[in-house]
Amino acid sequence: MNQPSSPLSDQEVETCRQLGQNLLDNLDTILLGQKPMTRAVVIAALAGGHVLLEGLPGLGKTELVKGLARLLAMEFRRVQFTPDLLPGDITGGHILQETENGNEFVFRPGPVFCNLLLADEINRASPKTQSALLEAMAEARVTVLGETRDLPDPFFVLATQNPIEMEGTYPLPEAQLDRFLFKVQVPSVNADVLAAIIGQRQSGRPPECEAVASAEDFRNFRDAAQRMHFPPAVISYAARLCAATHPGNPEAPKSVQEFVRYGASPRAAIAIADAARVDALLQGKPTIGFDNIKTVAPFALCHRLVLDYRAKIEGVTSHQVVADLLASVEELEHAMPKEVIDADA
C-alpha cells in the first residue's frame, strides 16, 4: 500500500495535537460533563466530516455547535428545520431583481453557503427538504435549476435531531444517514453537572470563547492527517470490520447474521479511516493503530446498519451489534484483503 511521500515531523504532530487539545478544552467549558461526546464531535469536525447529534431537547446540542464555530473562526449559519421548510430555504434560489440590463433572475445563495451549517432539529422537516442537503454533504456543492455552485472549503454539517419516538419527527432516510461521518448520542447529565450549571451560569448561558484556530489551521490539520502512516495490517482490520457488518461475510458475528438486514457501505470504511487519523493525531501519534480504529468505529458504524424486525422485537440495538463486531473480528498483524494487495501490485 502506498504511504505518504513526506512523513509528518514531530513538530507537525505536536502542533496538530495542541490544536485539537485547545478545541477539546474550550468545548468542555462550553458544555459541562460531556467529554466523550465533545471528543467525538471534535474528531469528526477535524476530519472534515458531518456529524448527527441525537438527544432530548435542552441538552446543549445547539450550544455545542455554535461554540465549535466560534472556536474555529468559521462562517456559521443556522437553519431551524420545521415541517413547512422548503428546499430553496436551504440552497437558495433565483429572485427577480432590477439590474443594468433590466429585470433579471439573480441567484441568491441560501444558508448552506458557509463553512459550518447547523441543521437544527433536522428530522422535523419533510423528507423532501431533508434531501436538499444530500448533494451538499456528499460533494460540497449544490445544483439549482441546472446550475451547479461550489460551497466554501471547508464545509461541513452538524445536525441535531430529537429521538424518532418524539412527536413531529420524520426518520432520516438511509441515503442521508450514510453521509454523516459520525452519529453521536447526547446523554443526560448527572446532578453534579446540573448543580455546576445552576451555580456558575446565569440563566444557563455558557461562557463566551475566543477562536483558537483559523480555517487555514483547520485545512493544515486535515492535510497533515492525510499524510499519516497507516500500517497495512490496520487498514486490513478497518476493512474487515466493515465487511463483517454484512450477514453473508464469513467473519460476521452471530448478532450480525441474525439481526442485520443491510451492512455498512464503503463510505463507512472511509469514515473510520479518516476519523482514526484524527484520533491518532489527538494522541500525538504519527501512526494509526488498532486502538484508534476501535475508538471511532462505533460512531461511524451504528447509524449505517439497517436492522431487521427481529432486532426490534428482541430489543437488540445497533450499538450492541457493533460491540459484538469489535469483540469478534481479530487484529491480524499481517493480514491484508486480496483487493488491497492487487491494487498495490
C-alpha positions, 0 to 999 in steps of 0.5 A: 500500500502506498504511504505518504511521500513526506512523513509528518515531523514531530513538530507537525504532530505536536502542533496538530495535537495542541490544536485539537487539545485547545478545541477539546478544552474550550468545548468542555467549558462550553458544555459541562460533563460531556467529554466523550461526546465533545471528543467525538464531535471534535474528531469528526469536525477535524476530519472534515466530516458531518456529524448527527447529534441525537438527544432530548431537547435542552441538552446543549446540542445547539450550544455545542455547535455554535461554540465549535464555530466560534472556536474555529473562526468559521462562517456559521449559519443556522437553519431551524428545520420545521415541517413547512421548510422548503428546499430553496430555504436551504440552497437558495434560489433565483429572485427577480431583481432590477439590474443594468440590463433590466429585470433579471433572475439573480441567484441568491445563495441560501444558508448552506453557503458557509463553512459550518451549517447547523441543521437544527432539529433536522428530522422535523422537516419533510423528507423532501427538504431533508434531501436538499442537503444530500448533494451538499454533504456528499460533494460540497456543492449544490445544483439549482435549476441546472446550475451547479455552485461550489460551497466554501472549503471547508464545509461541513454539517452538524445536525441535531435531531430529537429521538424518532419516538418524539412527536413531529419527527420524520426518520432520516432516510438511509441515503442521508444517514450514510453521509454523516461521518459520525452519529453521536448520542447526547446523554443526560447529565448527572446532578453534579453537572446540573448543580455546576450549571445552576451555580456558575451560569446565569440563566444557563448561558455558557461562557463566551470563547475566543477562536483558537484556530483559523480555517487555514489551521483547520485545512493544515490539520486535515492535510497533515492527517492525510499524510499519516502512516497507516500500517497495512495490517490496520487498514486490513482490520478497518476493512474487515470490520466493515465487511463483517457488518454484512450477514453473508461475510464469513467473519460476521458475528452471530448478532450480525447474521441474525439481526442485520438486514443491510451492512455498512457501505464503503463510505463507512470504511472511509469514515473510520479511516479518516476519523482514526487519523484524527484520533491518532493525531489527538494522541500525538501519534504519527501512526494509526493503530488498532486502538484508534480504529476501535475508538471511532468505529462505533460512531461511524458504524451504528447509524449505517446498519439497517436492522431487521424486525427481529432486532426490534422485537428482541430489543437488540440495538445497533450499538450492541451489534457493533460491540459484538463486531469489535469483540469478534473480528481479530487484529491480524498483524499481517493480514491484508484483503486480496483487493488491497494487495492487487491494487498495490501490485 
